Structures are given as C-alpha cells and as structure tokens.
Amino acid sequence: MSKHFFGDTGVLLGRSLRHITRSPDTIITTAIMPIAMMLMFVYVFGGAINIGSGTSYVNYMLPGILLITVASGIAYTAYRLFMDMQGGIFERFQSMPTARSSVLWAHVLTSLVANLVSLVVVMLVALLMGFRSSAGILAWLSVAGILILFTLALTWIAVIPGLSAKTMEGASAFSYPLIFLPFLSSAFVPTDTMPTVLRVFADNQPVTSIVNAVRALFAEQPVGNDIWIALGWCVGILVVAYAFAMNAYRRKIS
Amino acid sequence: MTTQQAPAIQVHGLEKAYKDLRVLRGVDFEVARGSIFALLGSNGAGKTTAVKILSTLLKPDAGTARVNGFDVATQAADVRESISLTGQFAAVDEILSGRENLVLVARLRHLRNPGRIADDLLARFSLTDAGGRKVATYSGGMRRRLDIAMSLIGDPPVIFLDEPTTGLDPQARIEVWQAVKELAANGTTVLLTTQYLDEAEQLADRIAILHEGRILVNGTLDELKRLLPPAKVEYVEKQPTLEDVFLSLVGTKA
C-alpha cells in the first residue's frame, strides 16, 4: 500500500461527494422509489396482508424497504465509476503518482455515504408514517452495522459492472434483480403462505435473514440465529464480490 | 547524472497484441530531452497503445521502454512521478469548476499550495474568468486548455499528448500549438501523437511515422523531405487557403 493511500483516498472522496452535493437528484431518486413502495404497501396492500398481531405493518416492512433503498442506490455507484472510466479521468489518475487503489476506494466510500443519507431520508418518511421502535442504542447500532455491511457488499458487486460494462445501461441494469430480491423474501409477507418451492428459496436467501434480524432488533425481540446467518451472508457476498471486483480492476490497469 | 544526458524516452523492440490483433510489432525510437517528438499515423496505427505503455497504463508483451531513465515495467511509480498524460479525450471533471480540477490534480500530486498553483495556471492559459465555472459549460478549446494545464501541474519533465487537437476548431488548435511550443521552450520533453500532417510539421523537432505497428521512418522534417525526389520548381498561383480566410474573418490573434 502506498504511503499516500489515505490522503489520496480522502482527496478523491471529497471530489465524488462534491458530485453528489451538486446533483442531489441521485439521492432523491434513490430514496423516492422505496418511499413510493412503502406508501403503496402500507396504505394499499397493507390492510389485506396478515402478518399476525402485535405489530404495525409499517414496522413489519421497513427493514425490507431499507434493503431496497440500498439496492437501488448502488446503481449510482456503478454509474459514477462507469462515467470515470468513459471520460478518461480514470486513466489520468492512474498515470499520476497517486495511490492507484484510491480511485476505487473513493467510489466505495462515496457509495457508503450516499446510501446512508438515502437510508436516513427513507427512515424519516417511515417515522412520519407511524414507524415506531423502542429499541435501545445498542440495537440501533447493530441495525446500522448490518446496513453498512450490506451496503459495502452490494457496493463491491456494483464495482464489477462499473469497471467492465460497455454501456451506461449495462452498468446499472445489474441492480434490478437485487431490487426484486426482497419481494421473494419475508420482507413484505410471512413466507409460510408461499408455495413450497418459493418458500424454500425465500427462507434460505440472504434478504430473509437480514430482514428478520433487523426486524427483531427494532422490536426488541431475541434475534436468534438470524443475525449470524445475516452477517454470514453479508461478509460472504462482500468477500466474493471484492475478489471479483479486484480481478476486474487488475485486468483494467495492466 | 546519467539520467540528465540520456534521452528522455527510449523505446526498444516494443510489441503489444490484443488477442490476435498485433498492434505494435517491434517499435524503436528515442526522444531527446527538451524536444518535441511527433508520432504520426492514421487511426489504428498503434499510437495510443504506444502512449499507454509509456504512461504505465498498459504492459508491453515484449521490448523495453524507459522514460526519464526509469523502466516502465519495473519502476512504474518513478515513471508516474516523471510524466503527465493528456489522453485522446479531455480528461477533465465536468461537474467541478476549472479551478477545482486544477486543485484536485495538485493535491493528488502532493504539492504545497494547490490553490496558488491553480490560479497561476488559470492565468497562464487565459482561463481566469472561467475558473469558477463548471467545466460542463466550457467550449472544446477551453476544455483542452484546461486539460493541458492539468498536465503541467508539478512540472513533470516528460509530457504525453495523445491527439491533442482532434475535434478542435482551427482557433483552438492554434491555441494548443502555442501551449505546446511554450512547453518545449521551457525544457519539457513532449511526445505527441497526431494524424494531422501539418500538426507534425508545425510542432515537431522529429517525426516518426507509425504504420501498422511499425515505425516506417524517423527523422527531422528536412530528412523526411529528402526521402522523396528533389523539389521541382513550378509556378503556382498563390491562393489564400480556406484556413487563412476563416482565421482572418473571425479575427484570431495567433
């Protein structure tokens, strides 16, 4: 690692954050779709969905909405990286005496910051819609930790198309299946009403364990095994995506 | 010091292929310190590939290249300290202002007083008034000037300009030529690639013609002219060229 790694990453992070503050629409578009879904699910479908008693539907579905927010936010990570590759500024940075991996890390950290801002926006709307939690500071920190890990995992997935896509559409299309994944999980309805094949898939895919863990933390319920399975998924995806992204990156710079 | 007397760029037996396509098939040339060297060739001749290898963005399949005395393969970090690359497309950040672009590069080169460096360069390239504006609002010529200004930060001894005037209008082209001449006058070594014969004729101390991955000829303009039969005296009516007409009508100072 170059001795300038942290300084250079900081400078480049400042650059990307400036991009976001100058076009805040990326934050708004990221937050708008999950908010619209939340409104629709709570006020249109929510009344007809039986989730058992004891909790409001907005409390029930917020964890899934938060994951959708991240999944739609990382499309912009791929987009920003793709634009740097296209414009030649990536090559300019690579030909300078700058720590080379800083260019990538700055995008990853920008993704983290932008997604956290979107998550806060969605969270505030949920509060207006009646979301309530009596969870203590430790539970909130655990939720934040899971969401950060989830964002990092998805961000490294986004880096792969950002580096290797040929067109702008290609760079962001990968996020659609990720946005769709929460619908095939326990995010909006309990999985026990689903047909067997779908239920087996829903019960064993990453979103269900993450949603269940976050939901339990908000409701001050015991998290059981879910949190370990959730963390396992996040770390696993993070490691695999990081390896593939670094491989794509090395192919790009040699 | 030997690096002071040795040629600024030494290329020996350079080869590069993309899969089956052999882009460079054994390229040799040297560039003397403080001179302007033009690599002339049509599209697809291998000019950009050669520049990318010299600026450490690509690894050659065979052959060696030394820039400012450093080997591009084994001393890439030292090479990057010694060079600046202005790629085929202006590698500027559209969302930042011209001044912010310059400050960004100065920071990434770890220089002191990035603000003062930026202001000096804005003045030198007649961009002071536009310095606070977003680069997205710049004309093609202003963008190219900013691009070249960014390349001068840190006074690198060797500068690569890959087709610096492609897509520019005649006035902007003359502005760029002026900037390149000033660079060489101050002792910077310039390697430029171009597909325009008059550009090579105007600027270069030495010209090498690259064709299908090989250097066909390499010499001064006079040497190249001597390759053809001696000039015949013919009487031709001297008409103004369209360029003369255009420039006198729009009133350029250059």
HADDOCK unambig.tbl for C-alpha pairs under 7 A between the chains (distance, minus, plus):
assign (segid A and resid 8 and name CA) (segid B and resid 108 and name CA) 5.99 0.50 0.50
assign (segid A and resid 19 and name CA) (segid B and resid 95 and name CA) 6.34 0.50 0.50
assign (segid A and resid 87 and name CA) (segid B and resid 91 and name CA) 5.99 0.50 0.50
assign (segid A and resid 88 and name CA) (segid B and resid 87 and name CA) 6.90 0.50 0.50
assign (segid A and resid 88 and name CA) (segid B and resid 89 and name CA) 6.43 0.50 0.50
assign (segid A and resid 88 and name CA) (segid B and resid 91 and name CA) 4.78 0.50 0.50
assign (segid A and resid 89 and name CA) (segid B and resid 91 and name CA) 4.49 0.50 0.50
assign (segid A and resid 89 and name CA) (segid B and resid 92 and name CA) 6.14 0.50 0.50
assign (segid A and resid 92 and name CA) (segid B and resid 85 and name CA) 6.45 0.50 0.50
assign (segid A and resid 92 and name CA) (segid B and resid 91 and name CA) 6.57 0.50 0.50
assign (segid A and resid 95 and name CA) (segid B and resid 55 and name CA) 5.94 0.50 0.50
assign (segid A and resid 95 and name CA) (segid B and resid 56 and name CA) 6.51 0.50 0.50
assign (segid A and resid 95 and name CA) (segid B and resid 57 and name CA) 6.59 0.50 0.50
assign (segid A and resid 95 and name CA) (segid B and resid 80 and name CA) 5.75 0.50 0.50
assign (segid A and resid 95 and name CA) (segid B and resid 85 and name CA) 6.70 0.50 0.50
assign (segid A and resid 96 and name CA) (segid B and resid 80 and name CA) 5.22 0.50 0.50
assign (segid A and resid 96 and name CA) (segid B and resid 81 and name CA) 6.76 0.50 0.50
assign (segid A and resid 96 and name CA) (segid B and resid 84 and name CA) 6.94 0.50 0.50
assign (segid A and resid 97 and name CA) (segid B and resid 77 and name CA) 6.39 0.50 0.50
assign (segid A and resid 97 and name CA) (segid B and resid 80 and name CA) 5.07 0.50 0.50
assign (segid A and resid 97 and name CA) (segid B and resid 81 and name CA) 5.19 0.50 0.50
assign (segid A and resid 97 and name CA) (segid B and resid 109 and name CA) 6.20 0.50 0.50
assign (segid A and resid 98 and name CA) (segid B and resid 108 and name CA) 5.86 0.50 0.50
assign (segid A and resid 98 and name CA) (segid B and resid 109 and name CA) 6.63 0.50 0.50
assign (segid A and resid 253 and name CA) (segid B and resid 57 and name CA) 5.92 0.50 0.50
assign (segid A and resid 253 and name CA) (segid B and resid 58 and name CA) 6.76 0.50 0.50
assign (segid A and resid 254 and name CA) (segid B and resid 57 and name CA) 6.30 0.50 0.50
assign (segid A and resid 254 and name CA) (segid B and resid 58 and name CA) 5.02 0.50 0.50
assign (segid A and resid 254 and name CA) (segid B and resid 59 and name CA) 5.69 0.50 0.50
